[in-house]
């Protein structure tokens, strides 16, 4: 199993960033029904005004190859386009979760 964790920093007013983050969250949470390899999706919107990052997502897929399948899927591309004009920065970590022995 692979966890794909991405965080985004947006630009714009607080209200605009929150609206874009909510729209993005709604689109992401619909993806498991549309992308076969996507086992789960969790999305958080930062509620701490002392922090700089706005949105984080945790997607779970079976293999590292599936990260690319997910990334290229038209439904994911459409969801990502919501952030396009507002994205200031992105950070990502993909890692394999070892099965317990």
C-alpha positions in Angstrom: 0.0 0.0 0.0 1.2 3.5 -0.8 0.3 6.7 0.9 0.3 9.8 -1.3 0.4 12.9 0.9 0.2 16.4 -0.6 0.0 19.8 1.0 -0.9 23.0 -0.8 -0.3 26.7 -0.1 -2.8 29.0 -1.8 -2.7 32.7 -2.5 -5.6 35.2 -2.3 -7.7 36.5 0.6 -8.5 34.2 3.5 -12.1 33.9 2.3 -11.1 33.1 -1.3 -8.5 30.5 -0.1 -11.0 28.8 2.1 -13.6 28.7 -0.7 -11.2 27.2 -3.2 -10.0 24.7 -0.5 -13.6 23.6 0.1 -14.3 23.2 -3.6 -11.1 21.2 -4.0 -12.0 19.0 -1.0 -15.4 18.2 -2.4 -13.9 17.2 -5.7 -11.2 15.1 -4.1 -13.7 13.2 -1.8 -15.7 12.2 -4.9 -12.6 10.5 -6.5 -12.6 7.1 -4.9 -15.9 6.3 -6.7 -14.4 7.4 -10.0 -10.8 6.0 -9.8 -10.6 2.2 -9.4 -7.1 2.1 -7.8 -7.9 4.8 -5.3 -8.6 3.0 -2.0 -9.3 6.0 0.1 -9.0 9.8 0.2 -8.8 12.1 3.2 -8.7 15.9 2.9 -8.0 18.5 5.6 -8.4 22.3 5.5 -6.1 24.1 7.8 -7.9 25.7 10.7 -4.8 27.2 12.4 -4.3 30.8 11.2 -0.7 30.7 12.6 0.3 28.2 9.9 1.0 28.9 6.2 -0.3 25.8 4.4 -4.0 25.6 3.4 -4.9 22.1 2.4 -3.6 18.5 2.9 -4.7 15.3 1.3 -3.9 11.7 2.0 -4.7 9.3 -0.8 -4.1 5.5 -0.5 -3.4 3.3 -3.5 -2.1 -0.3 -3.8 1.3 0.4 -5.6 3.6 3.2 -6.5 2.6 2.7 -10.2 -1.0 3.5 -9.1 0.1 6.9 -7.9 0.7 7.8 -11.6 -2.6 6.2 -12.6 -4.4 8.3 -10.1 -2.5 11.5 -11.0 -3.3 11.1 -14.7 -7.0 10.1 -14.3 -9.3 12.8 -15.9 -11.3 13.1 -12.7 -8.1 13.9 -10.7 -6.9 16.3 -13.4 -10.3 18.1 -13.2 -10.1 18.3 -9.4 -6.5 19.6 -9.5 -7.6 22.3 -12.0 -9.7 23.9 -9.2 -6.5 24.9 -7.5 -4.5 25.8 -10.6 -4.8 29.6 -10.6 -4.5 29.8 -6.8 -1.7 27.4 -6.1 1.4 29.1 -4.6 3.3 26.0 -3.5 2.9 22.2 -3.3 4.8 19.6 -1.4 4.4 15.8 -1.8 5.6 12.6 -0.1 4.8 9.1 -1.5 5.8 6.2 0.7 5.1 2.5 0.9 3.4 1.3 4.1 4.9 -1.9 5.2 2.5 -4.7 6.2 2.8 -5.7 9.8 4.6 -8.9 10.4 
